[in-house]
Amino acid sequence: MSLTVTLLALALVVVALLLPNKREQFQIAEFTRIPVEALLGAAVLIALPRRPRLVAAVLGGLALGVLTVLNLTDVGFNEYLGRSFNVILDWQLLDDAQSYLGDTMGRTTALLATVGVILLVLVLLAVMALAVVRVGTFLGRNKARSTRGLLLVSAAWMTCATLNLQVSGVPLAAQHTVAMIKYREQAVRSTIRDEREFSKTAKADAFGNTPGSQLVPDLRGKDMIFTFIESYGRSAIEDPIMAPGVDKTLDTSTQALAKAGFHAKSGWLTSATYGGSSWLGHSTFMSGLWIDNQNRYRTVTAGDHLTLTEAFRKTGAWDTVGIMPGVQKGWPEAKWYGLDKVYNAFQMGYKGPKFSWSTMPDQYALQAFQRLEHGKKHDKPLTSLVILTSSHQPWAPIPKMVGWDQLGDGSVFKGIQAAGNKPADIITSAPRSREEYGKSVQYSVTALTQWLERYGNDNTVLVVLGDHQPISRVSGNHASRDVPCAIVAKDPKVLDKIADWGWSDGLRPAHNAPVWKMSSFRDRFLTAYGSTPHPSKG
């Protein structure tokens, strides 16, 4: 029994030392290797007297427990956001994850899950410390025997390393934990360095000193609408499961808009984020800066780098408004975006049910935009920033279109919400997630284009794009970060200004349409519509 417990403790330590930080790397070959860190740790434990050995084992076990927690956290982050956990910047996202779980699965479930995760972390740390202590005690009982065994395994490790012996393409001689420690140390250094450098970058702006009279003169008199469709990425248009329905919706919508006098050009933009953190995509597109982490976001929104909506406001020729159904608390970023007025989730008169995380269907949010702002008479044209939410994960339940005259206060959606899929049924199935994601994008595109057909006029200009790709469970482990972007207008002069962009006709960009970094759009757009650069320097 004693030997069995010791072997289990040793196995736990070895698994922790070899634990990958990406889901696709979990294969048997990864755990058949010899970790050099185990050999170094064993040498230290053998050499130390009993009491120092106990202290070293506890500290080593706790450190290994922390690394294990970080690797497991990386697995989740890579699954949802396409990147590893940043130990400096990403703690805030854990709170966002709890809020998302509460909106999706209920507050009680979110609370129980949070408590469960905390207990699991504490248990993992304790068990890992006990495991190393157990192994250390075994090694210390007979140091001569332990030394001989260590030399034998070390010789095996060196042989494997020298001959580059592998199993299923995975080297038998492993230095995984050392590599992960170096990786995290480099990430910390890079984050600190990026913080210093980006603060200077954000102060430099090609149009920072451009007077309002020289900004977007070729769009004077137009009602501008910048709209983001949640999680609307290239996969929606090109994935074999999702594409047929989405492409049909885009093509049908293009034809319907053409009958109403609207035409579109579309291309691809590479988003600064993936799977989530939509605000990074929004701020990258609107500011012309690459905002790919929370620190950059805080830095840029605390400054005065020109956003597209602020550029229109700065002219004095436009009023500006934000339609933010996803905002449920204070949002000081409105000032940086240059928005005169913002409507959050509680200011649109919605009395219907939530659809998981989404506070209201996109159709209702657009109708509220029409009722509260777009449909009213203004002394100036309107520039609007509209953030739609219905295609936000977990894609269950999904709203359905109703008659525009039947929307009322949103109560009409109660039956639709009650009859829809349950989040737990979709979130656990990758195939169903992909199917329902595609349907949610179809819904959002339909709601937006029908709204434009119904309420757009000769001076309406719509810029619509996705903020990022959906999570890897939907888009795939090696999906691009590209999202579609389209400019829609009745006035042919608006699209003539971007004729040299090489964009595709219609709402659906061709596979080989130009791909630009999302951060390049702002300057291209301002230049295309007659703006004159007057740089400000950092």
C-alpha positions in Angstrom: 0.0 0.0 0.0 2.8 2.4 1.0 4.7 1.7 -2.3 1.5 2.2 -4.3 0.9 5.6 -2.8 4.5 6.5 -3.5 4.2 5.4 -7.1 0.9 7.4 -7.5 2.7 10.5 -6.0 5.6 10.1 -8.5 3.2 9.7 -11.4 1.3 12.8 -10.4 4.6 14.8 -10.2 5.7 13.5 -13.6 2.3 14.3 -15.2 2.5 17.8 -13.8 6.0 18.3 -15.2 4.9 17.2 -18.6 1.4 18.8 -18.7 0.8 20.6 -22.0 -1.0 24.0 -22.1 -3.0 23.4 -25.3 -5.8 20.9 -25.7 -4.6 19.5 -29.0 -1.3 18.5 -27.3 -3.0 16.1 -24.9 -1.8 12.7 -26.3 -0.2 9.7 -24.7 3.2 10.4 -26.3 3.4 13.7 -24.3 3.3 11.7 -21.0 5.8 8.9 -21.9 8.8 11.3 -21.7 11.5 11.7 -19.1 11.3 15.2 -17.6 14.8 16.6 -16.8 13.2 18.7 -14.1 12.3 15.5 -12.2 16.0 14.4 -12.3 17.2 17.8 -11.0 14.6 17.8 -8.3 15.5 14.3 -7.2 19.1 15.2 -7.0 18.4 18.1 -4.7 16.1 16.1 -2.5 18.6 13.3 -2.2 21.4 15.7 -1.2 19.5 17.6 1.5 19.1 16.5 5.2 15.7 15.5 6.3 14.3 18.9 7.6 15.6 21.0 4.7 14.4 18.3 2.3 10.9 18.6 3.8 10.9 22.4 3.3 12.3 22.1 -0.2 9.7 19.4 -1.1 6.8 21.6 0.1 8.0 24.7 -1.7 8.8 22.7 -4.8 5.4 21.0 -4.7 3.6 24.4 -4.3 5.6 25.8 -7.2 4.7 22.8 -9.4 1.1 23.2 -8.3 1.1 26.9 -9.5 2.6 25.9 -12.8 0.0 23.2 -13.2 -2.8 25.7 -12.6 -1.3 28.1 -15.1 -1.0 25.4 -17.7 -4.6 24.4 -17.2 -5.7 28.0 -17.4 -3.7 28.3 -20.6 -5.8 25.4 -22.0 -9.0 27.3 -21.4 -7.6 30.6 -22.8 -6.2 28.9 -25.9 -9.6 27.2 -26.4 -11.6 30.4 -26.1 -9.2 33.3 -26.9 -6.6 31.6 -29.1 -3.7 32.6 -26.7 -2.2 31.8 -23.4 -3.1 33.4 -20.1 -1.1 36.6 -19.4 -0.2 36.6 -15.7 0.0 40.4 -15.6 -3.0 41.5 -17.6 -5.7 38.8 -17.7 -6.9 38.5 -14.1 -9.8 40.9 -14.9 -11.0 38.4 -17.5 -11.6 35.8 -14.9 -14.3 38.2 -13.4 -15.7 38.6 -16.9 -15.8 34.8 -17.3 -17.8 34.5 -14.1 -20.3 37.2 -15.3 -20.6 35.3 -18.7 -21.3 32.0 -16.9 -23.9 33.7 -14.7 -25.6 35.2 -17.8 -25.5 31.9 -19.6 -26.1 29.2 -17.0 -27.5 31.2 -14.1 -26.1 33.0 -11.1 -26.3 30.0 -8.8 -24.4 27.9 -11.3 -21.8 30.6 -11.7 -21.3 30.9 -7.9 -21.0 27.2 -7.4 -18.5 27.0 -10.3 -16.4 29.8 -8.8 -16.4 28.1 -5.4 -15.6 24.8 -7.0 -12.6 26.2 -9.0 -11.2 27.9 -5.9 -11.4 24.7 -3.9 -10.0 22.7 -6.8 -7.0 25.1 -7.0 -6.4 24.8 -3.2 -6.7 21.0 -3.3 -4.3 20.8 -6.3 -1.7 22.9 -4.5 -2.0 20.8 -1.4 -1.9 17.4 -3.2 1.0 18.5 -5.3 3.0 19.5 -2.2 2.1 16.3 -0.4 3.1 14.3 -3.5 6.6 15.9 -3.7 7.0 15.4 0.0 6.1 11.7 -0.4 8.6 11.2 -3.2 11.3 13.2 -1.3 10.8 11.0 1.8 11.1 7.8 -0.3 14.3 9.1 -1.9 15.8 10.1 1.5 15.3 6.7 3.1 18.1 5.0 1.2 20.3 7.6 -0.4 22.7 5.2 -2.0 19.9 3.2 -3.7 18.2 6.5 -4.8 21.5 7.8 -6.2 22.0 4.7 -8.3 18.5 4.9 -9.6 18.9 8.6 -10.4 22.1 7.9 -12.3 20.5 5.2 -14.3 17.5 7.3 -15.3 19.8 10.3 -16.0 21.9 8.1 -18.3 18.7 7.1 -20.1 17.7 10.8 -20.5 21.1 11.7 -21.9 20.9 8.8 -24.3 17.5 9.9 -25.5 18.6 13.5 -25.9 21.8 12.6 -27.7 20.1 10.3 -30.2 17.0 12.5 -30.4 14.8 9.4 -29.7 11.1 10.1 -30.2 7.7 8.5 -29.8 5.1 9.7 -32.3 7.3 12.7 -33.1 7.6 13.7 -29.5 11.2 13.7 -28.0 11.6 11.2 -25.1 14.0 13.6 -23.3 11.8 16.4 -22.0 12.6 19.9 -20.7 9.0 21.0 -20.8 8.7 22.8 -17.4 12.0 24.7 -18.0 10.7 25.8 -21.3 7.3 26.9 -19.8 9.1 28.9 -17.1 11.2 30.6 -19.7 8.1 31.2 -21.8 6.3 32.9 -18.9 9.3 34.9 -17.9 9.7 36.2 -21.5 5.9 37.0 -21.6 6.2 39.1 -18.5 9.2 40.9 -19.8 7.4 41.5 -23.1 4.3 42.8 -21.4 6.3 45.3 -19.3 8.3 46.4 -22.3 5.1 46.7 -24.5 3.5 48.9 -21.8 6.3 51.4 -22.0 6.5 51.4 -25.8 2.8 51.5 -26.5 2.2 54.6 -24.3 4.5 56.5 -26.8 2.9 54.9 -29.9 -0.6 55.8 -28.8 0.4 59.5 -28.6 1.5 59.6 -32.3 -1.4 60.0 -34.7 -1.3 60.7 -38.5 -4.5 62.7 -38.1 -4.1 63.9 -34.5 -3.7 67.6 -35.5 -6.0 67.6 -38.5 -8.6 70.4 -38.1 -12.3 69.3 -38.2 -12.7 71.1 -41.5 -10.2 68.8 -43.2 -11.7 65.5 -41.8 -14.0 63.4 -44.1 -15.1 66.3 -46.3 -16.4 63.8 -48.9 -18.9 62.4 -46.5 -20.6 65.6 -45.5 -24.4 65.2 -45.2 -24.2 61.4 -44.8 -25.7 59.5 -41.9 -22.8 57.3 -40.9 -23.4 54.0 -39.1 -20.5 51.8 -37.8 -21.9 48.4 -36.8 -20.1 45.4 -35.3 -21.7 42.0 -35.5 -20.5 39.8 -32.6 -18.1 36.9 -33.4 -18.7 37.4 -37.1 -15.6 35.9 -38.7 -14.2 34.3 -41.8 -15.2 30.9 -40.6 -18.9 31.9 -40.9 -18.4 32.5 -44.6 -16.0 29.6 -45.5 -16.5 26.8 -43.0 -18.3 23.9 -44.8 -20.9 23.5 -42.0 -21.7 27.2 -41.4 -21.0 28.7 -44.8 -24.0 27.4 -46.8 -26.6 29.1 -44.6 -24.5 32.3 -43.9 -23.5 32.7 -47.6 -27.1 32.3 -48.7 -28.2 34.9 -46.2 -25.4 37.3 -47.3 -26.3 36.8 -51.0 -30.0 37.1 -50.5 -29.5 40.3 -48.4 -27.2 41.8 -51.0 -29.9 41.3 -53.6 -32.6 42.7 -51.3 -30.5 45.7 -50.6 -29.9 46.2 -54.3 -33.6 46.3 -54.9 -33.8 49.0 -52.3 -31.1 51.0 -54.1 -28.1 50.0 -51.9 -24.8 48.5 -53.0 -21.9 47.1 -51.1 -18.2 46.5 -51.3 -16.5 44.0 -48.9 -13.1 42.7 -47.9 -11.2 41.1 -45.0 -9.7 42.6 -41.9 -7.4 40.7 -39.4 -8.7 41.3 -35.9 -6.5 42.0 -32.9 -8.5 39.5 -30.9 -9.9 36.1 -31.2 -12.8 34.2 -29.6 -13.7 37.1 -27.2 -12.6 40.4 -25.7 -14.7 42.2 -28.3 -13.7 45.6 -27.0 -10.2 45.0 -28.3 -11.5 44.6 -31.8 -13.8 47.6 -31.5 -11.0 49.9 -30.3 -8.5 48.6 -32.9 -10.9 49.3 -35.8 -12.0 52.7 -34.5 -8.6 54.0 -33.5 -6.2 52.6 -36.1 -4.0 51.2 -33.3 -3.3 47.5 -32.7 -5.1 46.9 -29.4 -4.5 43.2 -28.5 -4.4 43.3 -24.7 -6.1 44.9 -21.8 -3.2 47.2 -20.9 -3.1 48.7 -24.4 -6.9 49.2 -24.2 -6.6 51.1 -20.9 -3.8 53.2 -22.3 -5.5 54.2 -25.5 -8.9 54.9 -24.0 -7.3 57.1 -21.4 -5.7 59.3 -24.1 -6.9 61.3 -27.0 -6.0 59.2 -30.0 -8.5 60.0 -32.7 -11.3 57.4 -33.3 -13.5 57.3 -36.4 -16.6 58.5 -34.4 -14.6 61.3 -32.8 -13.3 62.3 -36.2 -16.9 62.9 -37.4 -17.8 64.7 -34.1 -14.7 66.9 -34.4 -15.9 68.3 -37.7 -18.9 69.9 -36.0 -21.0 68.6 -38.8 -22.3 65.5 -37.1 -24.0 64.5 -33.9 -22.7 61.1 -32.5 -24.5 58.3 -30.6 -23.7 54.9 -29.3 -26.2 51.9 -29.2 -24.7 49.5 -26.7 -27.1 46.7 -25.7 -24.1 44.8 -24.2 -23.2 47.5 -21.8 -24.7 46.9 -18.3 -22.5 49.2 -16.2 -20.7 52.5 -16.4 -18.8 53.0 -19.7 -16.3 55.9 -19.4 -14.9 54.9 -22.8 -17.8 56.8 -24.4 -15.8 60.0 -24.1 -12.8 58.6 -25.9 -15.0 57.3 -28.7 -16.4 60.8 -29.1 -20.0 59.8 -28.5 -22.4 62.7 -27.5 -24.9 60.2 -26.2 -24.9 56.4 -25.3 -27.8 54.1 -24.8 -27.0 51.0 -22.7 -28.9 47.8 -22.1 -31.2 49.6 -19.6 -32.0 52.6 -21.7 -33.8 51.2 -24.7 -37.1 50.3 -23.1 -36.7 46.5 -23.5 -39.0 44.4 -21.3 -38.4 41.0 -23.0 -36.1 38.1 -21.8 -32.4 37.9 -22.2 -31.0 35.4 -24.7 -28.2 34.0 -22.5 -25.5 36.7 -22.5 -27.2 38.9 -25.0 -29.5 41.4 -23.2 -31.9 41.8 -26.2 -32.3 40.6 -29.8 -30.5 42.6 -32.4 -33.7 43.4 -34.2 -35.1 45.1 -31.1 -31.8 47.0 -30.5 -31.9 48.3 -34.1 -35.6 49.3 -33.8 -34.8 51.1 -30.5 -32.0 52.9 -32.4 -34.6 54.0 -35.0 -37.1 55.1 -32.4 -34.7 56.9 -30.1 -32.3 58.5 -32.5 -32.1 57.6 -36.2 -35.8 58.2 -36.9 -35.9 61.6 -35.2 -35.2 64.9 -36.9 -31.7 66.3 -36.3 -30.1 69.6 -37.0 -27.1 67.6 -38.2 -26.5 64.2 -39.8 -25.9 61.4 -37.3 -22.8 59.2 -36.8 -23.6 56.1 -34.9 -21.7 53.3 -33.3 -23.9 50.2 -33.0 -22.6 47.0 -31.2 -24.9 44.0 -31.8 -24.9 41.0 -29.5 -27.2 38.2 -30.7 -24.4 36.2 -32.2 -22.5 36.1 -28.9 -21.7 32.6 -27.6 -23.2 30.2 -26.4 -25.6 30.7 -29.3 -28.5 29.4 -27.4 -31.3 30.4 -27.4 -31.2 32.3 -30.7 -33.9 35.0 -31.4 -36.1 34.8 -34.5 -37.2 37.6 -36.7 -40.7 39.0 -35.9 -42.7 41.7 -37.7 -41.1 45.1 -37.2 -44.4 46.5 -36.2 -44.8 43.8 -33.6 -41.7 44.5 -31.6 -43.3 46.7 -29.0 -41.3 46.6 -25.7 -39.8 43.2 -26.6 -42.3 41.0 -24.7 -43.0 39.3 -28.0 -39.7 37.4 -27.6 -40.7 35.6 -24.4 -42.2 32.6 -26.2 -39.3 32.5 -28.7 -36.7 32.5 -25.8 -38.6 29.8 -23.9 -38.8 27.6 -26.9 -35.2 27.9 -27.8 -32.2 25.7 -27.1 -30.7 25.5 -23.7 -27.1 26.8 -23.4 -26.0 23.6 -21.6 -27.2 21.5 -24.6 -25.1 23.6 -27.1 -22.0 24.5 -25.2 -21.0 20.9 -24.7 -21.2 19.9 -28.4 -18.8 21.3 -30.9 -21.0 20.3 -34.0 -24.1 21.9 -32.5 -22.1 25.0 -31.5 -21.0 25.4 -35.1 -24.5 24.9 -36.4 -26.1 27.3 -33.9 -23.3 29.9 -34.4 -24.0 30.0 -38.1 -27.7 30.5 -37.4 -27.0 33.3 -35.0 -24.9 35.1 -37.7 -27.7 34.7 -40.2 -30.1 36.2 -37.7 -27.9 39.2 -37.0 -27.2 39.9 -40.7 -30.9 39.6 -41.6 -31.9 41.9 -38.8 -29.4 44.6 -39.8 -30.0 44.4 -43.6 -33.8 44.4 -43.1 -33.4 47.5 -40.9 -31.4 49.2 -43.6 -33.9 48.3 -46.3 -36.7 49.7 -44.1 -35.1 52.8 -42.6 -32.1 53.7 -44.8 -32.2 56.6 -47.2 -30.1 58.2 -49.9 -27.7 59.6 -47.4 -27.2 56.4 -45.3 -23.8 54.9 -45.2 -23.3 51.6 -43.3 -19.9 50.2 -42.3 -20.5 46.7 -40.9 -17.9 44.1 -39.8 -17.2 41.4 -37.3 -15.2 42.1 -34.1 -13.4 38.7 -34.1 -13.7 35.0 -35.0 -15.7 32.7 -32.8 -13.9 30.4 -30.3 -11.7 27.6 -31.6 -14.4 24.9 -30.8 -16.3 26.6 -33.6 -13.7 28.1 -36.0 -11.1 25.4 -35.6 -7.7 25.2 -33.9 -5.8 26.9 -36.7 -8.4 29.4 -38.0 -7.3 32.8 -39.2 -8.2 35.9 -37.3 -9.9 37.5 -40.3 -13.4 39.1 -40.2 -15.5 40.4 -43.1 -16.0 44.1 -43.5 -18.5 45.9 -45.9 -19.4 49.4 -46.8 -23.0 49.9 -47.9 -24.5 53.0 -49.5 -27.0 54.2 -52.0 -24.9 57.1 -53.3 -22.5 55.6 -55.9 -19.9 58.2 -55.1 -19.4 56.7 -51.7 -18.3 53.3 -53.2 -16.4 55.1 -56.0 -14.1 56.5 -53.4 -12.9 53.0 -52.5 -12.8 51.6 -56.0 -9.0 51.1 -55.7 -9.3 49.0 -52.6 -9.9 45.9 -54.6 -12.9 44.9 -52.5 -15.5 42.4 -53.7 -19.0 43.5 -54.8 -21.7 42.7 -52.3 -21.8 41.8 -48.6 -19.8 38.6 -49.0 -16.0 39.1 -49.7 -14.4 36.7 -52.0 -11.9 34.2 -50.6 -9.0 36.1 -52.2 -10.3 39.6 -51.5 -7.6 41.9 -49.9 -6.7 41.2 -46.2 -5.6 44.1 -44.1 -4.8 44.4 -40.5 -7.8 45.8 -38.7 -5.7 48.7 -37.4 -5.0 49.9 -40.9 -8.7 50.6 -41.7 -9.0 54.0 -40.0 -6.3 55.7 -42.0 -7.4 54.1 -45.2 -11.0 55.2 -44.6 -10.1 58.8 -43.6 -7.8 59.2 -46.6 -10.3 57.7 -49.0 -12.9 60.3 -48.0 -10.7 63.3 -48.4 -9.1 63.8 -44.9 -5.8 65.6 -44.8 -3.1 64.2 -42.4 -1.7 66.5 -39.8 0.4 64.3 -37.6 0.8 64.6 -33.8 3.9 63.1 -32.4 4.3 60.9 -29.4 
